[in-house]
Amino acid sequence: MSPQAVAEVLEAAAPPPQVRIAIDNESDVLLAGKHGRRLASSLDFSPTDVTVIATAIMEVARNVLRYARRGDLLLHLIEQPGRVGLAIVARDKGPGIADVSEALRDGKGLGLATVRRLMDEVHVRSEAGRGTTVIMRKWTHRRQVERAGFRSEMQVTR
């Protein structure tokens, strides 16, 4: 498919519904990883990046389960000029993280340091007693998608 055809398909695509996964038990963690793997594959991420994305998703989902007992994950495709990607938002109403910067440091707490290394962007908001929101993004360059052959069923939110 030509770059112009890809651009036309992207512009014509209606925003897809977000994939929402309620996290209440370990099977939900696995389901979140499966959905992340499927969405990342639809963007033609490398097999390594697909695994990285699924790993990061399962890590934050396990954190939701471990520390808050329940929460949810939202996964959706995103686009910026010259690149497309996958955004993941994990939310819970648990106890919160006392020191987010400490949790993001290598070798410290909650697995967030690992997630920070795996993903291109990681933002954490947390308030004691009110919960935590983790926003992660992984990007692939549109040129990679065009070379691999754009999949017309893919829809991208802006």
C-alpha positions in Angstrom: 0.0 0.0 0.0 1.4 3.4 -0.9 2.2 6.0 1.7 -0.6 8.2 0.4 -3.1 5.3 0.7 -2.0 4.7 4.2 -2.5 8.4 5.1 -6.0 8.3 3.6 -6.9 5.2 5.5 -5.6 6.7 8.8 -7.6 9.9 8.2 -10.8 8.1 7.4 -10.5 5.7 10.3 -13.0 6.4 13.1 -11.7 6.3 16.6 -12.0 2.7 17.8 -13.5 2.0 21.2 -10.9 1.6 23.8 -10.2 -1.9 25.0 -11.0 -1.9 28.7 -10.0 -4.8 30.9 -11.2 -5.0 34.5 -8.4 -6.3 36.7 -9.9 -8.5 39.5 -7.8 -11.7 39.3 -4.8 -13.3 37.7 -6.7 -14.4 34.6 -7.4 -10.7 33.9 -3.7 -10.0 34.0 -3.1 -12.7 31.4 -6.1 -11.3 29.3 -4.6 -7.8 29.4 -1.3 -9.2 28.1 -3.1 -11.0 25.3 -5.0 -7.9 24.3 -1.7 -5.8 24.4 0.0 -8.4 22.2 -2.8 -8.4 19.7 -3.0 -4.6 19.4 0.8 -4.3 19.2 0.9 -6.9 16.4 -1.7 -5.0 14.5 0.7 -2.1 14.4 3.5 -4.3 13.1 5.8 -3.8 16.1 8.7 -6.2 16.0 8.2 -9.5 17.8 10.6 -8.2 20.5 8.6 -5.1 21.0 5.3 -7.1 21.1 6.8 -9.1 23.9 8.1 -6.0 25.7 4.6 -4.3 25.5 2.9 -7.4 26.8 5.4 -7.7 29.6 4.9 -4.1 30.7 1.1 -4.4 30.5 1.2 -7.6 32.7 3.5 -5.9 35.2 1.3 -2.9 35.8 -1.8 -5.2 35.8 -0.2 -7.4 38.5 0.7 -4.3 40.5 -3.0 -3.3 40.4 -4.0 -6.7 41.6 -1.3 -6.9 44.3 -1.6 -3.5 45.8 -5.1 -2.3 45.1 -6.9 -5.7 44.5 -8.8 -4.3 41.6 -8.7 -1.6 38.9 -8.7 -1.4 35.2 -6.5 -1.0 32.1 -7.4 0.9 29.0 -5.5 0.1 25.8 -5.8 2.1 22.6 -3.9 2.9 19.4 -2.5 6.4 19.1 -1.0 8.5 16.3 1.3 11.4 16.0 2.9 12.8 12.9 5.2 10.1 11.5 4.5 7.5 14.0 1.8 5.3 15.5 1.8 3.5 18.8 0.0 1.9 21.7 -1.1 3.7 24.9 -2.0 1.9 28.1 -3.6 3.5 31.1 -3.7 1.5 34.4 -6.0 2.9 37.1 -6.7 1.8 40.6 -8.2 3.1 43.8 -5.7 1.5 46.1 -3.4 2.9 48.8 -1.3 4.9 46.3 2.5 5.1 46.1 4.2 7.0 48.8 7.2 8.0 46.7 6.7 7.7 43.0 10.3 8.8 42.1 11.7 6.1 44.4 9.4 3.5 42.8 10.6 4.5 39.3 14.3 4.2 40.3 16.1 1.1 39.1 16.0 -1.7 41.6 13.3 -0.1 43.8 9.7 -1.3 44.5 6.7 -2.2 42.4 8.3 -3.1 39.1 7.7 0.4 37.8 11.4 0.8 37.1 11.3 -2.2 34.8 8.2 -0.8 33.0 10.0 2.6 32.7 12.9 0.8 30.9 10.6 -1.2 28.6 8.3 1.5 27.4 9.0 4.8 25.5 7.0 6.9 27.9 5.8 6.3 31.4 3.9 8.8 33.6 2.7 7.9 37.1 0.2 9.9 39.2 -0.5 8.7 42.7 -2.2 10.0 45.8 -2.1 8.4 49.2 -5.4 6.7 49.9 -6.9 7.6 46.5 -5.0 5.4 44.0 -2.6 5.4 41.2 -2.7 6.0 37.4 0.1 4.8 35.2 0.1 6.0 31.6 2.5 4.2 29.2 3.2 4.5 25.5 5.2 2.6 23.0 5.8 4.0 19.5 6.6 2.5 16.1 7.5 4.7 13.1 4.9 4.8 10.4 7.6 3.9 7.9 7.9 0.5 9.6 4.1 0.1 9.3 4.2 1.1 5.6 7.0 -1.3 4.8 5.3 -4.1 6.5 2.0 -3.5 4.6 -0.6 -1.5 6.4 -3.4 -3.5 7.8 -6.6 -1.8 6.8 -8.6 -3.1 9.7 -6.3 -1.1 12.1 -7.9 2.0 13.4 -6.0 4.8 15.2 -7.2 7.4 17.7 -5.7 10.8 17.7 
